[in-house]
Amino acid sequence: MSNWLDTIAEDNYWNDSKQSGFSFEDELDDQPNQSKFDVSVPTISKPKADQIETIPKSIVKVNKNDRDIEALKVFPRLTIKHDATQTFHCDLNRIIREIINGHSYYLHHIKSKENKIRLLDLAIDSCDGDAIITIILFMKQTLNSKIFKNEISNRSEAINHYINYLKLTNQWIELSSFQSMLDRSDDAAITAYSQAIKPKLLASKITNLKRCRDMYCNSLNSNSELKYIFEAINEQVNLLERQQPIESEDKKTEETQLDPTSIFVQVPRTCLLNKSVISTLKYCYMYHFNVPNTFFASPDAIKNAYSLNSKQYTWTCLRAVAECQRWQDVDKLFETKTILGGKKMKSIIPWFEVVKILHKNEAPTDLIIKYLSLIEDGDLKISLAKEYKFHNLVLELCVNLRDRQTLQQYIPKLKPNSQEFFYAQDILKQPSIKWKN
């Protein structure tokens, strides 16, 4: 008898052309009212008592690959011997098992918010990522956004899975909004910023960064932690807008420059766009070191605009001068006036660092020795002189330090019968030198 009832019921359903498929997009809220997708059950004679338990229910299939719902007729499960709530909870567990096992399942009969939350908790308990994401997306499509986000935010496993899902599906706006809702302002800022800087076109990048900056500008009063994010983005926008005209003008000059003495010919340049503040300063000191402060490319203007300290400025400019081999300009970085109007050498950078940069860029020997002599530590000074094979300087330092032992150890390293070799021998013979060892 049960098989006969099933056959009639299903034939009536499939012959009815009015039946339509279910879509998550159609179920907009979680109200317990009668859904427009509830279909009328064909009239069937009431079964006898001994037949009730044998009447099966039809299955509504869901394609697991794309989550599209195929609408089939759902017949109410008739039961007499079991509690309805217990049966429904068993149904929720069955749905989770079917998702995990890749079987057909259906969700549209779950109407109340409580049951949807219960389904999510069951998915979390299963520790199955597919099940968790499936239920999260079902809740997102069938609950209002406030309820959805509140419920997700109370479950760390759901949060982590949903964030990873949004990243994998490139839903960056939703991800940033969700992170902000969770009070993860830093994460939201990083998400928004990472997307803002993606465009290769400079104009688009500047526009995106301004939008990102303005988003945090509106929140500064209520969240002081966002202040540094706002300032960093604002600085980058300002820097890109400074780089743009410099790059445009230099590119024109480079393409039309025929003078072999031009800096653009002697030192081939690289594109300035998207460089850091320090790299921008270095570029401008290489190619525009003598322009007035009113120009975008002025090194001093860049120092003031981005609050660079003296050490950052001097270090960067020294590297720029050394790479351009403008050795005549090195002293300008370290000369200061005394009270009496004279000049003295002073550096916020250790002199041995200056010496290393000069030697690395093959500065003239006399210039290197000049700055090496400014090192106060005698042992460090003689160590660098040995390393760079400044033989005469090593010999003079040995005399100044009255270090006979070091001199004797160094002589074998000198070329026999060379000028330095004979000079070292003469030093050892001088009775006027009072050696310490």
Sine and cosine of phi, psi and omega as CSV:
sin_phi,cos_phi,sin_psi,cos_psi,sin_omega,cos_omega
0.00,0.00,-0.68,0.73,-0.05,-1.00
-0.88,0.47,-0.63,0.78,0.00,-1.00
-0.91,0.42,-0.60,0.80,0.02,-1.00
-0.91,0.40,-0.66,0.75,0.02,-1.00
-0.90,0.44,-0.67,0.74,-0.01,-1.00
-0.88,0.47,-0.68,0.73,-0.05,-1.00
-0.90,0.45,-0.71,0.70,0.01,-1.00
-0.89,0.45,-0.71,0.70,-0.05,-1.00
-0.88,0.47,-0.71,0.70,-0.04,-1.00
-0.95,0.32,-0.58,0.82,0.07,-1.00
-0.89,0.45,-0.67,0.74,0.03,-1.00
-0.88,0.48,-0.64,0.77,-0.03,-1.00
-0.92,0.39,-0.78,0.63,-0.09,-1.00
-0.94,0.33,-0.36,0.93,0.07,-1.00
-0.99,0.12,-0.12,0.99,0.00,-1.00
-1.00,-0.02,0.95,-0.31,-0.08,-1.00
-0.96,0.27,-0.13,0.99,-0.04,-1.00
-0.99,0.17,-0.23,0.97,-0.05,-1.00
-0.95,0.31,0.68,-0.74,-0.03,-1.00
-0.77,-0.64,0.30,-0.95,-0.05,-1.00
-0.97,0.25,0.31,-0.95,0.03,-1.00
-0.99,-0.15,0.61,-0.79,0.04,-1.00
-0.75,-0.66,0.65,-0.76,0.07,-1.00
-0.86,0.51,-0.52,0.86,-0.06,-1.00
-0.93,0.38,-0.36,0.93,-0.04,-1.00
-0.99,0.14,-0.38,0.92,-0.04,-1.00
-1.00,-0.09,0.99,-0.15,-0.21,-0.98
-1.00,-0.07,-0.26,0.96,-0.01,-1.00
-0.60,-0.80,-0.01,-1.00,-0.04,-1.00
-0.92,-0.39,0.47,0.88,-0.01,-1.00
-0.95,0.32,0.60,-0.80,-0.05,-1.00
-0.98,0.18,0.14,0.99,0.00,-1.00
-0.92,0.39,0.24,-0.97,-0.01,-1.00
-0.88,0.48,0.83,-0.55,-0.01,-1.00
-0.97,0.23,0.54,-0.84,0.01,-1.00
-0.95,0.32,-0.14,0.99,0.02,-1.00
-1.00,-0.07,-0.07,1.00,0.06,-1.00
-0.93,0.36,0.83,-0.56,-0.07,-1.00
-0.98,-0.21,0.49,-0.87,0.00,-1.00
-0.97,0.25,0.63,-0.78,-0.02,-1.00
-1.00,0.03,0.76,-0.65,0.03,-1.00
-0.85,0.53,0.59,-0.81,-0.03,-1.00
-0.91,0.41,0.81,-0.58,-0.01,-1.00
-0.75,-0.67,0.64,-0.77,0.03,-1.00
-0.87,0.49,0.66,-0.75,-0.02,-1.00
-0.86,0.51,0.80,-0.60,-0.03,-1.00
-0.96,0.28,0.35,-0.94,0.06,-1.00
-0.96,0.27,0.34,-0.94,-0.09,-1.00
-0.85,0.53,-0.61,0.79,-0.05,-1.00
-0.98,0.22,-0.02,1.00,-0.01,-1.00
-0.96,-0.28,-0.18,0.98,-0.15,-0.99
-0.88,0.47,-0.73,0.68,-0.08,-1.00
-0.93,0.37,-0.25,0.97,-0.07,-1.00
-0.99,-0.11,-0.03,1.00,-0.02,-1.00
-0.99,0.15,0.92,-0.40,-0.03,-1.00
-0.99,0.14,0.28,-0.96,0.10,-1.00
-0.98,-0.20,0.45,-0.89,0.05,-1.00
-0.97,0.24,0.23,-0.97,-0.04,-1.00
-0.92,-0.39,0.70,-0.72,0.17,-0.99
-0.98,-0.19,0.87,-0.49,-0.10,-0.99
-1.00,0.00,0.56,-0.83,0.14,-0.99
-0.82,-0.57,0.80,-0.60,0.05,-1.00
-0.94,0.34,0.91,-0.42,-0.10,-1.00
-0.93,0.36,-0.42,0.91,-0.06,-1.00
-0.94,0.33,-0.72,0.69,-0.05,-1.00
-0.89,-0.46,0.07,1.00,0.08,-1.00
0.89,0.46,0.24,0.97,0.05,-1.00
-0.97,0.25,0.67,-0.75,-0.06,-1.00
-1.00,-0.04,0.77,-0.63,0.11,-0.99
-0.99,-0.17,0.86,-0.51,-0.11,-0.99
-0.99,0.16,0.82,-0.57,0.14,-0.99
-0.77,-0.64,0.33,-0.94,-0.04,-1.00
-0.93,0.38,0.74,-0.68,0.06,-1.00
-0.96,-0.29,0.87,-0.49,0.05,-1.00
-0.99,-0.14,0.69,-0.72,0.01,-1.00
-0.86,0.51,0.67,-0.75,0.07,-1.00
-0.98,0.19,0.86,-0.51,-0.01,-1.00
-1.00,-0.04,0.79,-0.61,0.02,-1.00
-0.59,-0.81,0.55,-0.84,0.00,-1.00
-0.86,-0.51,-0.53,0.85,-0.20,-0.98
-1.00,-0.01,-0.19,0.98,-0.09,-1.00
-0.86,-0.51,0.48,-0.88,0.06,-1.00
-0.93,0.38,0.66,-0.75,-0.08,-1.00
-0.90,0.43,-0.66,0.75,-0.01,-1.00
-0.90,0.44,-0.69,0.72,0.01,-1.00
-0.89,0.46,-0.65,0.76,0.02,-1.00
-0.90,0.44,-0.65,0.76,-0.02,-1.00
-0.92,0.39,-0.65,0.76,0.03,-1.00
-0.91,0.42,-0.60,0.80,0.09,-1.00
-0.89,0.45,-0.58,0.82,0.03,-1.00
-0.90,0.43,-0.63,0.78,0.03,-1.00
-0.90,0.44,-0.69,0.73,0.05,-1.00
-0.88,0.47,-0.63,0.78,0.00,-1.00
-0.89,0.45,-0.64,0.77,0.02,-1.00
-0.87,0.50,-0.71,0.70,0.00,-1.00
-0.88,0.47,-0.67,0.74,0.02,-1.00
-0.89,0.46,-0.64,0.77,-0.01,-1.00
-0.92,0.40,-0.61,0.79,0.05,-1.00
-0.90,0.43,-0.73,0.68,-0.03,-1.00
-0.88,0.48,-0.65,0.76,-0.07,-1.00
-1.00,0.09,-0.05,1.00,0.03,-1.00
0.98,0.22,0.38,0.92,0.01,-1.00
-1.00,-0.03,0.11,-0.99,0.05,-1.00
-0.94,0.33,0.59,-0.81,0.00,-1.00
-0.47,-0.88,0.27,-0.96,0.08,-1.00
-0.63,-0.78,0.50,-0.86,-0.11,-0.99
-0.82,-0.57,-0.27,0.96,-0.21,-0.98
-0.94,0.35,-0.22,0.98,0.03,-1.00
-0.99,0.14,-0.11,0.99,0.01,-1.00
-1.00,0.02,0.96,-0.28,-0.16,-0.99
-0.98,-0.22,-0.67,0.74,-0.16,-0.99
-0.98,0.20,0.47,-0.89,0.03,-1.00
-0.88,0.47,-0.65,0.76,-0.05,-1.00
-0.87,0.49,-0.68,0.74,-0.01,-1.00
-0.94,0.34,-0.53,0.85,0.05,-1.00
-0.93,0.37,-0.64,0.77,0.04,-1.00
-0.92,0.40,-0.66,0.76,0.04,-1.00
-0.87,0.50,-0.64,0.77,0.02,-1.00
-0.90,0.43,-0.63,0.77,0.04,-1.00
-0.90,0.44,-0.69,0.73,0.01,-1.00
-0.89,0.45,-0.62,0.79,0.05,-1.00
-0.91,0.42,-0.63,0.78,0.03,-1.00
-0.90,0.43,-0.67,0.74,0.03,-1.00
-0.90,0.44,-0.66,0.75,0.02,-1.00
-0.89,0.46,-0.46,0.89,-0.01,-1.00
-0.97,0.25,-0.29,0.96,-0.02,-1.00
0.86,0.50,0.42,0.91,0.01,-1.00
-0.97,-0.24,0.88,-0.48,-0.07,-1.00
-0.88,0.48,-0.66,0.75,0.00,-1.00
-0.89,0.46,-0.67,0.74,0.00,-1.00
-0.91,0.41,-0.67,0.74,-0.01,-1.00
-0.89,0.46,-0.75,0.67,-0.02,-1.00
-0.91,0.42,-0.63,0.77,0.01,-1.00
-0.86,0.51,-0.71,0.70,-0.03,-1.00
-0.95,0.31,-0.60,0.80,0.05,-1.00
-0.86,0.51,-0.73,0.69,-0.01,-1.00
-0.91,0.40,-0.59,0.80,0.06,-1.00
-0.89,0.46,-0.70,0.72,0.03,-1.00
-0.91,0.41,-0.64,0.77,-0.01,-1.00
-0.88,0.47,-0.57,0.82,-0.05,-1.00
-1.00,0.09,-0.29,0.96,-0.11,-0.99
-0.86,-0.50,-0.03,1.00,0.09,-1.00
-0.88,-0.47,0.42,-0.91,0.07,-1.00
-0.95,0.33,0.39,-0.92,-0.20,-0.98
-0.87,0.49,-0.59,0.80,-0.03,-1.00
-0.91,0.42,-0.75,0.67,0.01,-1.00
-0.89,0.45,-0.69,0.73,-0.02,-1.00
-0.85,0.53,-0.78,0.63,-0.06,-1.00
-0.93,0.37,-0.57,0.82,0.04,-1.00
-0.90,0.44,-0.68,0.74,-0.03,-1.00
-0.94,0.33,-0.63,0.77,0.03,-1.00
-0.91,0.41,-0.66,0.75,-0.07,-1.00
-0.91,0.41,-0.29,0.96,0.03,-1.00
-1.00,0.04,0.03,1.00,-0.07,-1.00
-0.73,-0.68,0.97,-0.26,-0.10,-0.99
-0.86,0.50,-0.61,0.80,0.01,-1.00
-0.90,0.44,-0.64,0.77,0.03,-1.00
-0.92,0.40,-0.64,0.77,0.02,-1.00
-0.85,0.52,-0.78,0.63,-0.06,-1.00
-0.89,0.46,-0.69,0.73,0.00,-1.00
-0.92,0.39,-0.64,0.77,-0.03,-1.00
-0.93,0.36,-0.65,0.76,0.03,-1.00
-0.89,0.45,-0.71,0.71,0.03,-1.00
-0.89,0.46,-0.62,0.79,0.03,-1.00
-0.89,0.45,-0.69,0.72,-0.01,-1.00
-0.90,0.43,-0.59,0.81,0.05,-1.00
-0.92,0.40,-0.71,0.70,-0.04,-1.00
-0.91,0.42,-0.50,0.86,-0.02,-1.00
-0.99,-0.15,0.16,0.99,0.07,-1.00
0.85,0.53,0.57,0.82,0.06,-1.00
-1.00,-0.06,0.94,0.33,-0.18,-0.98
-0.95,0.30,-0.58,0.82,0.01,-1.00
-0.91,0.42,-0.71,0.70,0.05,-1.00
-0.89,0.45,-0.62,0.78,0.00,-1.00
-0.90,0.44,-0.73,0.69,0.01,-1.00
-0.88,0.47,-0.67,0.74,0.03,-1.00
-0.89,0.45,-0.67,0.74,-0.01,-1.00
-0.91,0.41,-0.67,0.74,0.02,-1.00
-0.91,0.42,-0.62,0.78,0.06,-1.00
-0.90,0.44,-0.65,0.76,0.02,-1.00
-0.89,0.46,-0.51,0.86,0.01,-1.00
-1.00,0.08,0.12,0.99,-0.06,-1.00
0.90,0.43,0.45,0.89,0.11,-0.99
-0.99,-0.14,0.92,0.38,-0.12,-0.99
-0.89,0.45,-0.60,0.80,0.00,-1.00
-0.91,0.42,-0.71,0.71,0.02,-1.00
-0.89,0.45,-0.66,0.75,0.01,-1.00
-0.90,0.44,-0.62,0.78,0.00,-1.00
-0.91,0.41,-0.69,0.73,0.02,-1.00
-0.89,0.45,-0.65,0.76,0.02,-1.00
-0.89,0.46,-0.75,0.66,-0.02,-1.00
-0.90,0.43,-0.65,0.76,-0.03,-1.00
-0.92,0.38,-0.68,0.74,-0.03,-1.00
-0.87,0.49,-0.50,0.86,0.03,-1.00
-0.99,0.12,-0.52,0.86,-0.03,-1.00
-0.92,0.40,-0.53,0.85,-0.08,-1.00
-1.00,-0.05,0.07,1.00,-0.04,-1.00
-0.94,0.35,-0.63,0.78,-0.06,-1.00
-0.85,0.52,0.67,-0.74,0.05,-1.00
-0.98,0.19,-0.49,0.87,0.03,-1.00
-0.95,0.32,0.84,-0.55,-0.11,-0.99
-0.87,0.49,-0.66,0.75,-0.02,-1.00
-0.87,0.49,-0.66,0.75,0.02,-1.00
-0.92,0.39,-0.63,0.77,0.01,-1.00
-0.90,0.44,-0.68,0.73,0.01,-1.00
-0.90,0.45,-0.68,0.73,0.02,-1.00
-0.88,0.48,-0.71,0.70,0.00,-1.00
-0.90,0.45,-0.67,0.74,0.00,-1.00
-0.91,0.41,-0.60,0.80,0.04,-1.00
-0.90,0.43,-0.64,0.76,0.05,-1.00
-0.90,0.43,-0.67,0.74,0.02,-1.00
-0.90,0.45,-0.68,0.73,0.03,-1.00
-0.89,0.46,-0.71,0.71,-0.02,-1.00
-0.91,0.43,-0.52,0.85,0.02,-1.00
-0.88,0.48,-0.64,0.77,0.00,-1.00
-1.00,0.10,-0.40,0.92,0.06,-1.00
-0.87,0.49,-0.63,0.78,-0.02,-1.00
-0.94,0.34,-0.27,0.96,-0.05,-1.00
-0.95,-0.30,0.05,1.00,-0.10,-1.00
-0.89,0.46,-0.61,0.79,-0.05,-1.00
-0.92,0.39,-0.58,0.82,-0.06,-1.00
-1.00,-0.03,-0.27,0.96,-0.06,-1.00
-0.58,-0.81,0.99,-0.13,-0.05,-1.00
-0.93,0.36,-0.34,0.94,0.00,-1.00
-0.91,0.42,-0.38,0.93,-0.01,-1.00
-0.99,0.13,-0.11,0.99,-0.08,-1.00
-0.88,0.48,-0.69,0.72,-0.03,-1.00
-0.92,0.39,-0.53,0.85,0.04,-1.00
-0.92,0.39,-0.72,0.69,0.02,-1.00
-0.86,0.52,-0.72,0.70,-0.05,-1.00
-0.91,0.41,-0.63,0.77,0.00,-1.00
-0.91,0.41,-0.69,0.72,0.01,-1.00
-0.92,0.40,-0.65,0.76,0.00,-1.00
-0.89,0.46,-0.63,0.78,0.03,-1.00
-0.91,0.41,-0.63,0.77,0.01,-1.00
-0.92,0.39,-0.65,0.76,0.06,-1.00
-0.87,0.49,-0.72,0.70,0.00,-1.00
-0.88,0.48,-0.65,0.76,-0.02,-1.00
-0.93,0.38,-0.68,0.73,0.02,-1.00
-0.89,0.45,-0.62,0.78,0.01,-1.00
-0.95,0.32,-0.38,0.92,0.10,-0.99
-0.98,0.18,-0.65,0.76,-0.05,-1.00
-0.92,0.39,-0.57,0.82,-0.12,-0.99
-0.83,0.55,-0.80,0.60,-0.01,-1.00
-0.94,0.34,-0.53,0.85,0.02,-1.00
-0.90,0.43,-0.72,0.69,0.00,-1.00
-0.89,0.46,-0.67,0.74,-0.03,-1.00
-0.88,0.47,-0.71,0.71,-0.03,-1.00
-0.94,0.34,-0.68,0.74,-0.03,-1.00
-0.92,0.40,-0.57,0.82,0.03,-1.00
-0.90,0.44,-0.66,0.75,0.05,-1.00
-0.89,0.46,-0.72,0.69,-0.01,-1.00
-0.88,0.47,-0.68,0.73,-0.01,-1.00
-0.88,0.47,-0.65,0.76,-0.05,-1.00
-0.96,0.28,-0.42,0.91,-0.06,-1.00
-0.95,-0.31,-0.08,1.00,-0.09,-1.00
-0.97,0.24,0.83,-0.56,0.01,-1.00
-0.92,-0.38,-0.24,0.97,-0.04,-1.00
-0.95,0.32,0.88,-0.48,-0.03,-1.00
-0.91,0.41,-0.31,0.95,0.02,-1.00
-1.00,0.04,-0.05,1.00,0.00,-1.00
-0.90,0.44,0.59,-0.81,0.01,-1.00
-0.88,0.47,-0.52,0.85,0.01,-1.00
-0.94,0.34,-0.43,0.90,0.05,-1.00
-0.99,0.11,-0.69,0.73,-0.04,-1.00
-0.95,0.32,-0.60,0.80,-0.02,-1.00
-0.81,-0.58,1.00,-0.04,0.01,-1.00
-0.82,0.57,0.72,-0.70,-0.09,-1.00
-0.99,-0.12,0.28,-0.96,0.14,-0.99
-0.91,-0.40,0.31,-0.95,-0.04,-1.00
-0.87,0.49,0.71,-0.71,-0.04,-1.00
-0.99,0.14,-0.42,0.91,-0.13,-0.99
-0.87,0.49,0.65,-0.76,0.07,-1.00
0.95,0.33,0.21,0.98,0.09,-1.00
-0.98,0.20,0.35,-0.94,0.03,-1.00
-0.96,0.29,0.12,-0.99,0.02,-1.00
-0.88,0.48,-0.72,0.70,-0.02,-1.00
-0.89,0.45,-0.68,0.73,0.01,-1.00
-0.92,0.39,-0.55,0.84,0.06,-1.00
-0.92,0.39,-0.67,0.74,0.05,-1.00
-0.88,0.47,-0.70,0.71,0.00,-1.00
-0.87,0.49,-0.72,0.70,0.02,-1.00
-0.85,0.53,-0.75,0.67,-0.07,-1.00
-0.94,0.35,-0.52,0.86,0.05,-1.00
-0.96,0.29,-0.44,0.90,0.05,-1.00
-0.96,0.28,-0.68,0.74,-0.17,-0.99
-0.93,-0.35,-0.24,0.97,-0.06,-1.00
-0.62,-0.78,0.63,0.78,-0.12,-0.99
-0.92,0.39,-0.34,0.94,-0.09,-1.00
-0.94,-0.35,0.27,0.96,-0.01,-1.00
-0.99,0.11,0.46,-0.89,-0.02,-1.00
-0.90,0.44,0.32,-0.95,-0.03,-1.00
-0.90,0.43,-0.30,0.96,-0.03,-1.00
-0.98,0.19,-0.14,0.99,-0.01,-1.00
-1.00,-0.01,0.54,-0.84,0.06,-1.00
-0.84,0.55,-0.59,0.81,-0.11,-0.99
-1.00,0.09,0.03,1.00,-0.02,-1.00
-0.92,0.40,0.82,-0.57,0.04,-1.00
-0.85,0.53,-0.66,0.75,0.01,-1.00
-0.91,0.41,-0.60,0.80,0.03,-1.00
-0.91,0.42,-0.62,0.78,0.03,-1.00
-0.92,0.40,-0.67,0.74,0.03,-1.00
-0.85,0.52,-0.70,0.72,-0.03,-1.00
-0.95,0.30,-0.63,0.77,-0.06,-1.00
-0.91,0.42,-0.55,0.83,-0.09,-1.00
-0.91,-0.42,0.29,0.96,0.13,-0.99
0.79,0.61,0.73,0.69,0.06,-1.00
-0.98,0.22,0.66,-0.75,0.01,-1.00
-0.99,0.14,0.12,-0.99,-0.09,-1.00
-0.90,0.44,-0.59,0.81,-0.01,-1.00
-0.92,0.39,-0.70,0.71,0.03,-1.00
-0.88,0.48,-0.69,0.73,-0.06,-1.00
-0.92,0.40,-0.76,0.65,-0.06,-1.00
-0.91,0.42,-0.70,0.72,-0.01,-1.00
-0.87,0.50,-0.72,0.70,-0.04,-1.00
-0.92,0.39,-0.68,0.73,-0.01,-1.00
-0.92,0.38,-0.59,0.81,0.05,-1.00
-0.89,0.46,-0.69,0.72,0.04,-1.00
-0.89,0.46,-0.63,0.78,0.01,-1.00
-0.90,0.43,-0.72,0.69,0.00,-1.00
-0.89,0.46,-0.66,0.75,-0.04,-1.00
-0.92,0.39,-0.66,0.75,0.00,-1.00
-0.93,0.38,-0.52,0.85,0.06,-1.00
-0.99,0.10,-0.19,0.98,-0.03,-1.00
0.85,0.53,0.63,0.78,0.12,-0.99
-1.00,0.00,0.95,0.31,-0.15,-0.99
-0.91,0.41,-0.43,0.90,0.01,-1.00
-0.93,0.36,-0.27,0.96,-0.04,-1.00
-0.99,-0.14,-0.03,1.00,-0.04,-1.00
-0.90,0.44,-0.72,0.70,-0.05,-1.00
-0.86,0.51,-0.50,0.87,-0.04,-1.00
-0.89,0.46,-0.42,0.91,-0.02,-1.00
-0.97,0.22,-0.33,0.95,-0.14,-0.99
-0.84,-0.54,-0.14,0.99,-0.01,-1.00
-0.98,0.20,0.75,-0.66,0.08,-1.00
-0.76,-0.65,0.39,-0.92,0.00,-1.00
-1.00,0.02,0.62,-0.79,0.07,-1.00
-1.00,0.03,0.10,-1.00,0.00,-1.00
-0.88,0.47,-0.56,0.83,-0.04,-1.00
-1.00,0.07,0.07,1.00,0.05,-1.00
1.00,-0.06,0.04,1.00,0.03,-1.00
-0.99,0.11,-0.18,-0.98,0.00,-1.00
-0.81,-0.59,0.57,-0.82,0.11,-0.99
-0.61,-0.79,0.35,-0.93,-0.02,-1.00
-1.00,-0.06,0.80,-0.60,-0.01,-1.00
-0.58,-0.81,0.70,-0.72,-0.03,-1.00
-0.63,-0.78,0.67,-0.74,0.10,-0.99
-0.99,0.16,-0.25,0.97,0.09,-1.00
-1.00,-0.06,0.67,-0.74,0.05,-1.00
-0.83,0.55,0.65,-0.76,-0.07,-1.00
-0.88,0.47,-0.55,0.84,-0.01,-1.00
-0.92,0.40,-0.46,0.89,0.08,-1.00
-0.94,0.33,-0.62,0.79,0.06,-1.00
-0.88,0.47,-0.70,0.72,0.00,-1.00
-0.88,0.48,-0.67,0.74,-0.01,-1.00
-0.89,0.46,-0.66,0.75,0.00,-1.00
-0.92,0.40,-0.67,0.74,0.01,-1.00
-0.90,0.44,-0.69,0.73,-0.02,-1.00
-0.92,0.38,-0.65,0.76,-0.01,-1.00
-0.87,0.49,-0.56,0.83,-0.04,-1.00
-0.99,-0.14,0.28,0.96,0.12,-0.99
0.86,0.51,0.75,0.66,0.08,-1.00
-0.93,0.36,0.36,-0.93,0.05,-1.00
-0.84,0.55,0.58,-0.82,-0.06,-1.00
-0.85,0.53,-0.69,0.73,-0.01,-1.00
-0.85,0.52,-0.62,0.78,-0.01,-1.00
-0.93,0.37,-0.66,0.75,0.01,-1.00
-0.91,0.42,-0.71,0.71,0.00,-1.00
-0.89,0.46,-0.58,0.81,0.03,-1.00
-0.86,0.51,-0.71,0.70,-0.03,-1.00
-0.99,0.16,-0.46,0.89,0.07,-1.00
-0.92,0.40,-0.56,0.83,0.00,-1.00
-0.93,0.38,-0.31,0.95,-0.01,-1.00
-0.99,0.16,-0.16,0.99,0.03,-1.00
-0.95,0.32,0.79,-0.61,-0.06,-1.00
-0.99,0.16,-0.54,0.84,-0.01,-1.00
-0.95,0.30,0.93,-0.36,-0.08,-1.00
-0.89,0.45,-0.65,0.76,-0.01,-1.00
-0.91,0.41,-0.65,0.76,0.02,-1.00
-0.92,0.40,-0.64,0.77,-0.01,-1.00
-0.88,0.47,-0.74,0.67,-0.03,-1.00
-0.94,0.33,-0.50,0.87,0.04,-1.00
-0.90,0.43,-0.70,0.72,0.02,-1.00
-0.93,0.37,-0.61,0.80,0.02,-1.00
-0.88,0.47,-0.64,0.77,0.06,-1.00
-0.91,0.41,-0.69,0.72,-0.03,-1.00
-0.87,0.50,-0.65,0.76,-0.04,-1.00
-1.00,-0.02,0.03,1.00,0.06,-1.00
0.86,0.50,0.68,0.73,0.13,-0.99
-1.00,0.01,0.99,0.14,-0.20,-0.98
-0.88,0.47,-0.74,0.67,-0.02,-1.00
-0.87,0.49,-0.62,0.79,0.01,-1.00
-0.92,0.40,-0.64,0.77,0.03,-1.00
-0.87,0.50,-0.70,0.72,-0.01,-1.00
-0.90,0.44,-0.67,0.74,0.02,-1.00
-0.90,0.43,-0.63,0.78,0.01,-1.00
-0.92,0.39,-0.59,0.81,0.05,-1.00
-0.89,0.45,-0.63,0.78,0.04,-1.00
-0.92,0.40,-0.72,0.70,-0.02,-1.00
-0.89,0.46,-0.57,0.82,0.00,-1.00
-1.00,0.02,-0.06,1.00,-0.04,-1.00
0.80,0.60,0.68,0.73,-0.08,-1.00
-0.97,-0.26,1.00,0.09,-0.04,-1.00
-0.92,0.40,-0.61,0.79,-0.06,-1.00
-0.89,0.46,-0.70,0.71,0.03,-1.00
-0.90,0.43,-0.63,0.78,0.01,-1.00
-0.89,0.46,-0.72,0.70,-0.02,-1.00
-0.90,0.43,-0.59,0.81,0.03,-1.00
-0.95,0.32,-0.41,0.91,-0.06,-1.00
-1.00,0.06,-0.45,0.89,-0.07,-1.00
-0.82,0.57,-0.68,0.73,0.01,-1.00
-0.87,0.50,-0.33,0.94,0.01,-1.00
-0.99,0.13,-0.17,0.99,0.00,-1.00
-1.00,0.08,0.51,-0.86,0.03,-1.00
-0.93,0.37,0.80,-0.60,-0.02,-1.00
-0.84,0.54,0.64,-0.77,0.03,-1.00
0.90,0.43,0.28,0.96,0.08,-1.00
-1.00,0.09,0.20,-0.98,0.01,-1.00
-0.86,0.51,-0.67,0.74,-0.01,-1.00
-0.92,0.40,-0.58,0.82,-0.01,-1.00
-0.89,0.45,-0.75,0.67,-0.01,-1.00
-0.93,0.36,-0.56,0.83,0.02,-1.00
-0.90,0.44,-0.66,0.75,0.02,-1.00
-0.90,0.44,-0.64,0.77,0.02,-1.00
-0.90,0.44,-0.65,0.76,0.01,-1.00
-0.90,0.44,-0.63,0.78,-0.01,-1.00
-0.88,0.47,-0.68,0.74,-0.03,-1.00
-0.91,0.42,-0.42,0.91,-0.04,-1.00
-1.00,0.05,-0.17,0.99,-0.07,-1.00
-0.97,0.25,0.88,-0.48,-0.04,-1.00
-0.96,0.27,-0.31,0.95,-0.07,-1.00
-0.96,0.27,-0.28,0.96,-0.03,-1.00
-1.00,0.10,0.85,-0.53,0.03,-1.00
-0.99,-0.11,0.99,-0.12,-0.06,-1.00
-0.94,0.33,0.54,-0.84,0.04,-1.00
-1.00,0.05,-0.31,0.95,-0.01,-1.00
-0.57,-0.82,0.00,0.00,0.00,0.00
